[in-house]
Amino acid sequence: KIMGVIDDKSLACTYAALLLHDDGQDLTAANIEKVLKAAKVEVEGFWPCMYERALSACDVADLLKGASSVSVAPAGGAAAAAPAAGGGGAPAAAAKAPEPEPE
């Protein structure tokens, strides 16, 4: 259950940082703590400080743009994508079954 607690605290700080960013506020530990307090979420003091230090070195808007532009490769790779994209090829269900060998 330890990982769940860590994930919850991290998620709470992430949401607080996103709220502050969306509102145009500075991403400081004090502001993150204010948001968490208003939401009645308790975290250890190092969490807001850690988020302030991590986010001060980057542009949150660029992070959000980058996260929304990630593309996911199809499960079968490019070969599986070709028939789906009209690239020809027979569907797997229509493939000819191998002939049984004579005994």
N, C-alpha and C positions, 0 to 999 in steps of 0.2 A: 504493500500500500504506500510505501515511501515515494515511489515514482508518481503515483497519482497526486499526492500532496504537492510535490515539486511542480508537476504539470499544472495544477490548479493555480498555484501562486504565480508561476510564470505567465499563464494565460491571463490572470487578473492584471498583472503589470503590463502585458501587451495591450489589452483592451484599454487600460488607462492611458497608455502612451498614444494609442490611436485616437482616443477621444480628445486628448490635448492637441494632437497634431491637427485634427479636423477643426478644432475651435481656434487654431492659430496661436495657441499658448506655447510657452517655452517648455521643452521636455526636460524639466529638472526633477530631482528626487523629491523636492518639496511639493511640486505640483502633482506628481504621481501619487504621493502619499495623500494629498488632499482628495483626489478622485477616489482612491481606495477607501479612505475614511468615509466619504459620502456614500459609497456603495456598501459600507459596513463589512469590508473585507480586511482581514488582518493578515499581514505578512511581516516577516522579519525585516529589520531596517536595511539589510544589505540588498534586498531585491530592488527597491526603487533606485538606490545608488548604482547598482549594476546596470540597470536599464539606462540611466542617465549617461553613464560612461560609454556604454555601447552605442547609443543612438546619437551621442554628440559628435561622433566621428563620421557620420553619414547623413545623407539627405533622405529623410523618411519618404518623401514624395517619389524619389527615384526608386527606393525599395519597393514601394507599392506598385509602381509602374512595371518594374521588373518581375514582380510576383504574378501580376495579371497577364503577362505576355509569355509565360512559360508554355511551351507546347509539349504534348505527350505523344510519344511514338506509339504506333499501333502495336498490338500484342505480337503479331507475327512479323514485324519489321516491314521493310519496303515491299517484299515479295507478296505479303498478304494484302497490302494496301493496293497493289496494282489491279487485281480483279475488282475490288470494291470501287475503285475510281474509274472503272470502265476500260481498264487496260487490257482486256481480253483474258484469255485463259479459261479453262473449264472449272466449274465449281468442284469442290472436293467430293461432293456426293455423287457427281456424274462421272467420276474417274472410273476407268475400266478396272474391274477386279482381275487379279492375276488368274491365269488358267491353271486348273489343277494338273499336276504331272501324271502321265499315264503310269500305271503300275506294271 
